[in-house]
Amino acid sequence: MIRFENDYTEGAHKRILKQIMETNEEQTPGYGMDEHCEKARTYIRKACKVENADIHFLVGGTQTNTTIISSILRPH
């Protein structure tokens, strides 16, 4: 049975776990300021075909949903 309640009901893909193990002991600046996020920004800009896109990473789904919803709805 496939469950769609949330993204916490099963583990990560093997390739993701492998990458985590390879980078686990790296020390980097704060989230969004590290080389991995910068590499991801490059991939996203290329996929969107917008070389000067301003890309920001948020720490979780709740923060992301709140940011997007508050940017498109009036505050009343």
C-alpha positions as CSV (number, residue, x, y, z in Angstrom):
1,M,0.0,0.0,0.0
2,I,1.3,3.4,-0.9
3,R,0.6,6.1,1.8
4,F,0.5,9.8,1.1
5,E,-0.1,11.3,4.5
6,N,3.3,12.9,4.7
7,D,6.9,12.5,3.7
8,Y,7.9,11.0,7.1
9,T,6.3,7.6,6.6
10,E,9.3,5.9,5.0
11,G,13.0,6.1,4.8
12,A,15.3,7.9,2.3
13,H,16.4,6.5,-1.0
14,K,19.6,4.5,-1.0
15,R,21.4,7.1,-3.1
16,I,20.4,9.9,-0.7
17,L,21.7,7.9,2.3
18,K,24.9,7.2,0.4
19,Q,25.5,10.9,-0.2
20,I,24.7,11.7,3.5
21,M,27.3,9.2,4.6
22,E,29.9,10.7,2.2
23,T,29.3,14.2,3.5
24,N,28.3,13.5,7.1
25,E,31.5,14.7,8.7
26,E,31.9,17.9,6.7
27,Q,31.8,21.1,8.5
28,T,30.0,23.8,6.5
29,P,28.6,27.3,7.1
30,G,24.9,27.7,8.0
31,Y,22.2,26.1,5.9
32,G,21.8,27.8,2.6
33,M,25.4,29.2,2.7
34,D,27.2,25.9,2.0
35,E,28.7,24.5,-1.2
36,H,25.9,21.9,-1.5
37,C,23.2,24.6,-1.6
38,E,25.2,26.6,-4.1
39,K,25.5,23.6,-6.3
40,A,21.7,23.0,-6.0
41,R,21.1,26.6,-6.9
42,T,23.1,26.1,-10.1
43,Y,21.0,23.0,-11.0
44,I,17.8,24.8,-10.3
45,R,18.8,27.9,-12.4
46,K,19.7,25.6,-15.2
47,A,16.5,23.6,-15.0
48,C,14.4,26.8,-14.9
49,K,16.5,28.4,-17.7
50,V,17.0,31.6,-15.6
51,E,20.6,32.2,-14.9
52,N,20.0,35.1,-12.5
53,A,17.2,33.5,-10.4
54,D,17.3,34.4,-6.7
55,I,17.0,31.0,-4.9
56,H,16.5,30.6,-1.2
57,F,16.3,27.4,0.8
58,L,14.0,27.0,3.8
59,V,14.4,24.5,6.5
60,G,11.1,22.7,6.2
61,G,7.7,22.3,4.6
62,T,5.8,24.3,7.1
63,Q,8.1,27.3,6.7
64,T,7.9,26.9,2.9
65,N,4.1,26.7,2.9
66,T,3.8,29.7,5.2
67,T,6.2,31.8,3.0
68,I,4.4,31.0,-0.3
69,I,0.9,31.3,1.1
70,S,1.6,34.7,2.8
71,S,3.2,35.9,-0.5
72,I,0.0,35.3,-2.6
73,L,-2.9,35.9,-0.2
74,R,-4.0,39.2,1.4
75,P,-3.4,39.4,5.1
76,H,-7.0,39.5,6.4
